[in-house]
């Protein structure tokens, strides 16, 4: 492989969507009950790949299930965060909250990280 070779599929201009990653924290209230809250971990530029948009008929109404794939440039801190949290974090884009289904370092090559999410309805 030649170093510094231009890669059309991984150019900086394709990472143009700003996403916010929020990590889950457990807090205890006055009644000693654990409450699950989310706090901001960090913002990243991402490339979006839409997996599918399927309509599900259920309970006599239509629901739209949105699944997306976010591709982020590799960062050691992000990789360590994913190793610790697995899928217990959430992604926010343009005010829409997405639940994480999977997050992986692509081919363990430390170039990109892919996060597959599902939108809440």
N, C-alpha and C positions, 0 to 999 in steps of 0.2 A: 504494500500500500504506500502510495506516495504522500508524504506530509504536505500540508498547505494546499492540497488540491481542493478546488471549489466543489461543494456539494449542493446541488440545486434543491434537494429535498430537505435540507437543514440550514437554510439561510436565516439570518437574524430577522429579516422583515416578516417572516411567517409567524413569529412569536409576538402577536400584536393585541392579544386579549389579556387584560389585567384580572387576575383572580386572587382571592384572599383565602388563605388556609387557616382554619380555626381548630384549635385542639380542645379536646374534652377535658374538663376538670370536675372533680367532685367536691362540693362544698357542703358544710353541715349548717343547718339552720338552728334557731333557738330551741326547737323541739327534738334536737339531735337526729334529724332525718337527713339522709344524704340527698342532695339535689344535684342533678347533672346540668352543668352550664358549659358554654363554649367561650373561649377567649381567643383573641387574634394571635396567630403564630407568625405569620408573615405574608407579604404579597409577592406575587411572581408573575412574570410575563409568560403566557402559554399559547400554544397552537391548539385549536379545537378541531377535533374530528368527530362528526356525528355518527354514532353507531347505527341507531335505528329509531324510528318514531312509530310506535305501534298503538293502535287504538284498541282498547279493551272494553267490551260490553259487559257491564256488571251492575247489578242493582237498578236496572232499567235506566241507566244513564251512561253516557260515554265519558271515559277517562282517557287522558293522553299520558302515556308513559314516555318520558324523555331520557334517553341514555346518551351520554357524551364521553369522549375520550380526550383528556387534556394531556398534551405532550409539553413538558417543561425541560429547559436545559438543566443538566446535571449540576447539583451543588452538594458538597459533602454534608452540610448541615441538613439539607432536605432529605438526603438518603438516610442519615442517622435518625431523623425524625420519623420517617416511614418505618424503619426497622423497629423503633420503640412502640409506635402507635398502631401499626398495621392498618386497620380500617376503622379506627374509632374516631377519626376526625371528619370534618366536613369542609366543603368548598363552597365559596360564595362568589357569584359572578353577576354583576348588575343587580344586586339585591335579591337574587334567587339563590336559595340554599339547596345544595345537592349532597346526598349521602354517598359516601365512598364505598364502592364495591370491591375494588382492588387497586393496589398501587405497587408498581415494580420498577426496578432499574432495568432498562431495556438491554437484554443480552449481557448484563453485567459488564458492559463496556464503559460505563461512566461517561456517557455522552448525553443521553436523554433519560427522563423519568416519565412514565405513563401512569396517569391516574384515571380509572374508569369510574364514572359517577352516574347516579340515577336521581332524577329530579323528584322532589316531593310534590304530591298533588293535593 
